[in-house]
Amino acid sequence: MTSPNRPSKPDGQPPAATTDPLSLVRSRGYAVLLLIAAVLGVPISAAAFGFLALVNELQSLTYTDLPKALGFHGTPSWWPVPLLAVAGLLVGPIVRYLPGNGGHEPAHGFVPSGPTPTANLPGVALAALASLGLGAVIGPEAPLIALGSGLAVAALRLTRKSFPKQATAVVGASGSFAAISTLLGSPLLGAFLLMEMSGFGGAMLGVVLVPGLLASGIGALIFTGLGSWTGLGTYSLTLPNVPHAATPDAAGFGWALLIGVAAALLGVGIRWLALSLLKLVKRRRLTATVLAGVVVGVIALLYEVWTGHPASGVLYSGQSGLGPLLTENAQYSAGALVVLVACKAVAYCVSMAAFRGGPVFPSMFVGAAGGIALSHLPGLGVTAGLAMGVGAMSAAMLKLPMTSLLLATLLLGQEGLTVMPLVIVAVVTSYVLTLRLTPPPTTAPATEQDAAVPRGG
């Protein structure tokens, strides 16, 4: 196939790069890329749906069905401790011995990288399944992005045809779009996440975005169809019964500034601790990963014993816990919410240092719990507090301001539009302060892990 980025040459030599994005879009090769993105969007989104269904089944099996089968009435409060130790026993060897180190280090966040090498796919999938399925405080978005890009490129290679590097990169990105098409609640949110982390701008943004959006739209249809057919749902982030939000006032803008500052300080602290722990984990990967699992389990145990609320509030990514947290917020005292924020944040640090997954959902949950806790004080409503907390904390951990704004507002539907001005102030404050407080990155040699999946700093 002729690359949409490069015209073919009759002598077979590498063609010169096309500099005009508009002529690139008009080329026949670009139309072929769109067709490939559409076709690959179907199996890749189906594979992503199966991955999320398997994670959900593992969580139910290990934390609900297994204790019941062993004769317990309900899940014992100590249950997460041995289960997360088992998670460490599984993840450590995968990271140590399989190609690709089980994927990227979640503590690094997101930055652009190439498609996942095919040899790395088993390690990425297995490490994520063990981490997510057994309760580590980590999200599924990074493994899905990696698996989507890797599967797309692997499918291209099955054709046994030679594809230019730029065309392969676009197809790989389209696979990532399809894999997370509905995970964040909307194909638009997944597209913003991938495009903002890619660093593309100007006319080239549209060149890469169009195939990705096509794959994402098809992926959303596949997720919806499979969810309806299986009765499992779409595994999409949703918030039912969002309370009414009052029109923003001066007090609300004051709270936006305070929440932005608090989120930046907490986010920088979380990342610093996670990176510090990562240095220790790398020295003794096998034993340290098991120990990390035990620590996360003990934190969940202490939270349940201390507050009387289920340990599931601390465990997992927090994606499925956001809705119940908002709906049942009246059952949480301000003190219990503060303890929840502290326990979730520390478990998040430890999980990012040792396990495999993404940073998005735990940061959203920490921000939401913190915002709801602050709503116990005068001048701040529950919905506004949650929205500003989610946006500001996401900005601090992801360093993607537009994605963070959309995560906080589209999630709340009509009420999100009402509080959007407050969220903007909170996100901008958190983002700018985070950048000011974060040391400049140091140049490090590329590793096999760096080439495996998108990562960040």
N, C-alpha and C positions, 0 to 999 in steps of 0.2 A: 504494500500500500504506500502511496505517496504521502509523506507527512504534510499536514496542513500548515506546518511551520516552515517547510522547506520545499521549493520546487525541485523536481527531478532533473538530473543532468544525463545526457545521452551517453557520456563516457563512464558512467557508474561511479564517479568520484563523489565524495560527500558534498552536498549542495550547500550553498550559502544560506544563512538564516534570513527569513523574511522579516522585514522590519515593520511592515504596515499591518497592524492587526485587522483592519477592515478587509484588505485583500486576502488575508489568511482565512477569515470567516467565509468569504465568497468562494474559496477553493473547493474542489471536489473532495479533497482529502478531509476537510473539516466536516462535510456532510457524512462521510464514512465514519468519522469519529463519533458523531451524534448517534448514528445507527448502532455502533458498537456499545456506546454508553447505555442506550435504551435496552438492548438485548441483554447485556450483562447485569443490568439493574434488577432483573427478575430473579435469577438464581442467587445473587449475592444478598439481596434483601431477604430471600427465603432462608438462606443460611444464617443471617443475622437474627432472624426471628427464632430459628431453632436454637441458636446459642443462648438467647435471652430466656427462652422457655426452659432450657436445660438448667440454667442458673437458678431460675425460680423453683424448679422441681428439686434441685439439690438443697436449696435452703429449706424448703418444706420437709424434705425427707430427713435431713440431719437435725433440725431443731424442733420438729413436731412429731413426725412419724416414728423416728428411732427411739426417743424417750418413751413414747407410748408403748412401743413394742417391747421395751425392756421393763415395763410394769410401773413406770412413774405416772403419777397423776399430774399432767402438765409438764412443762420443761423446768427442771431444777435450776435454781439461780446460779449454781456452779457449772452448769453444763457447757457454757462457752469456753471455759478454760481448757479442758482436754480437747475439745473440738478444734479450737484455733491452734493448739499445739500440733494436732494432726495436719492442719493446713500448712503450718511451717515445715513439717516433715516432708510434705509433698512439694511445696513451692521451692524450698532451698535447693534440692537436687536438680529440679528443672532449670532454675536460673544458673546453676553452677555448670551443668553438663550438656544441656541441649543447645543447639545453635540459636543465636539471637538473644541469649540471656533472659529468655521468657518475656521479652519486650522491653520497653523503656522504663526508666526509673520514674515513678510518679512524682517524686519530690522535685523533679526538674520542670514540671508543668508542660507547656506546649510550645514548640517551635517547629517550623517546617522541616520536612525531611523527605526522602524519596520513598517509593513504594516498598513495602515489606518484602524482602527476599523470600522465595518460596520455601527454602530450607528452614526458615525461622517460624513458619506458620504453626507447626505442631507445638513448639515451645510456648508461643504467645497464647494459643488457645488453652493449653493445659494449665499454665500458670494462672491465667485469668479465671478459669473455671474453679480451680482449687481455692483461690483467694476470695472470689465473689460468692461461691456456693457455700463456703464454710464460715462466712460472717465477717471477713476483714472489712475495715472501714475504707472502702475504695469504690470507684464507680466503673461502669462497663463501657464508657464512651471511648476511651483510648484503645482498649483491645479491639473494639468493633471497627474503629478507624483503621487500625493496623491490618486486621483480617480482611476488611473490605478492599483495601488497596492491594494486598498480596494476592487475594483470590482473583481480582480483575487481571493483574499482570500474568498470573499463572494461566488463566484462561486464554490470554493472547498467545502465550507460548505453545499452547496445545494446537494452535493452527499451523505451527511450524513455518510461519512467515516472519520475515524480518521487519520490525517496526522501529522507526526512529525513536531516539531517547525521549524527545519532547512529547511525541504522540503517546508513548508508553506512560509518561508521567501524567498526562491528562486523563488517560483511561484509568490509571491507578487512583487518581483523585476522585473520579466518578464512582469508583467502587466504594470509596469511603463515604461519599455522599449517600449512596444507596443504603449502606449498612446502618447509618444513624438517622435515617430519614424521619422517623417519628419518635425517636428516643427522647428528645427534648420537648416534645409536645407539638412540634410543627416542623415540616420540611424546611421552612424559612430559617428557623433557629439553627438547625444543623448546618445549613448553607453558610450562615453568618459565622458560625464557629470555625468552619474549615477555611473560609476565605480570609477571615481576620488573622488567623494564625499563619496563613500562607505568605502574607506580606505582599501579595500582588496588588497593583494599583493601576489607575488609568485605563486605557483601552484594553490592555491585556487581562484585566480583571474579568471583563465580559467574555473574552475568548475562553477562559478556563471555567467560568461560572456557568455558562449555558449547558455544556454537557453534564456538569455536576447537578444542576437543577433538574435536568431531564431525568437523570438516574434517580435523584431524590424523589421526584414526583411519582415515578413508577414504583420505587421502593415503598412509598407511603401507601399506594394502592395495594401492593402485595401484603404489607403488614396488616392493613385493614381487612383484606379478604381472608388471610390466614387466621387473624384474631376472631373473626366472625365464624369461620368454618370450624375452628377447634374449640371455640368458647373460652379461649385463654385471654382474650383482650389483645391490645396492641403493645403492651409494655411501654406506654407513652406517659410522660410526665403530665399529670393533671392535678388541679386543685378544685374539688367540688365545694359548693356552698361557701363561696368567699363572702365575708361580711361586707356590708356597705362601707365605703370610704368617704370621709368628709372632704369637702373642698379644701385644698391646701391653704394654710394661713401662715402668719409670721412665725408662730411657734413651731409649725411643721418644718419650715426652712431651717430654723435653729437646730431642730433634731436631726435634720439631714446632714448638717455640718458635723455634729457630734458623732453620729453613726458612721459617717465617712472616715473620720479620724480614728474612731475606735476599731473599725474593721481593718484599716491599714495597719495599725499597731498589732492587732491580733494576727493578721495574715502574715506580716513580716516575721512575727515570733514563731508561728507555726512552720513557715518555710525554713527558718533558721534551725529550729529544733529537728525537723525532718532531715535536713541536709547533714546536720551534725551526727544524727543517729545513723544515717546512711554510711558515713565513713567507718563507723564501728561495725556495721553489718557486713560491709564488703571484706573486712579482715577475717571474719569467721562466718562465712555465709550460711553454712549448714546449721550450726548451733545457734547463731544469732537469729535466724528466721524462726526457729522453734521458740526461742525465748521471746521474740516479739509477739508471736501468737499468744503465748501465755500472758504477757502483759496486757494485751488488748482484752483477753477474756477476763482477767482480774478487774480491769477498769469497768467492764460491763457488769460484773458481779457486784462490785462496790456501789455502782450507781443504783442497781435494783434494790439492794439491801438498804441503802441510805434513803432513797426517795420513795420506794414502794412502787415505782413505775417499772414496766418491763424492760429487761436488758436490751431488747430489740431497738430501743430508742438510741442506744449507743452503737450497736452493731450495724453492719450493712452500709450501703452507700447513702441511705437517707432518701432515696427517690420515692419509695413507697411509703415512707414515714412522714413526708411533708403534709399530705392531706389530713391524716389523723391528728397530727400536731396542731394544725390550724382549727380543725373541727372541735377538738377536745381541749382547746387551750384554757378553758375555764377550770379544768381539772388540775392544772399545773399552777402551783404557787410561784411567785417570782423567784424564791430561793431554789425550788426544784429546777426551774428553767436555767438558772445560773449554773447549777451543778451539771445539768445536761450539756450546756455549752462547753464547760470545762472538760468533762469526760469525753465528749465527742471530739473535741479539738485535740486532746492528747492522744486518743486512740487513732485519730486521723494522721497525726505526725508519725506514730509508730508504724502504722499500716503503709504509709507512703515510703517509709525507709526500707521495708522488708518485703512487701507483697507487690502484686502486679495488678494494675487497673488505672483508672483515671481520676483526676482531682475535682471534677465538676460538681457532682451531687453532694459529696460531704461538705464542700464549701457552702453550697446553697443551704443545706440543713443547719449548719452552724450559724449562718447569718440569719436564717428564719427564726431559730430558737432565741438568738440574741435580740432580734427586733421585737419578738413577742414579749420577752422578759422586760424590755424597756417600756413596752406599752402599759405596764402597770403604773408608770409614772404619769403625772399630769401632762396634757398637751399632745399626746401621741396615741393614735388609734391602732388597733391590732393589725388591720390590713396595711396601713401605711408603714408601721414598724416592720412587718414581715417583708414588704416589698423593698424597703430601703436596706434592710439587713441582707436580703438575698443579693441585691445588686451590688452593694458595697463590698461584701465578703467575696463575691465572685470576681469583682474587679481586682481585689487585693491578691487573690490566689492565682487567677488566670492571666491577669494583665491584658485583658481583652475588653475594653470599655463598652463597645457597641454590643457585643454578645451579652455582656453582663446586664446592660440596660434592658435588652429584649427578654432575657431570661426572667427578669424581675417583673416586667410589665405584661408581656403576652401571657404569662402564666396565670395572671389574675383576671383576664378577660376585660370586661368593661370597667371594673374597678381599677385595673392597672392603668388605664388611660387617665383616670382621675388623679392618681398619685404620681404619674410620670414626671411632672416637674420636680417633685421631691426626690425621686429616684435618680434623676439626672444629676442633681446637686450632690447626692450621696456618692454616686459612682465616680464623678469627676474628682471629688475630694479624696476618695479612697485611692483612686488610680494615681493621681499626681503625687500624693504623699508616699504611696508605696514605692514609686520610682525614685523619689528623693531618698528614701530610707534604705533602698536595696543597693548593695555594693555593685559596681560595674562588673559584668561577666569577664572572666579570665579565659584566654584561649587555651583549649585543651586538645590533645590529639584525638582524632576521630577513632571510634571503636566500632566493633561489629554491632554493638547495641545501638549506636548512634544511627547506623544505616537502616535499622530495622523498622522503626515506627516513628511517627511524629513525637517529638518531646519538646521540652521548653524550659525557660528559665525566667 
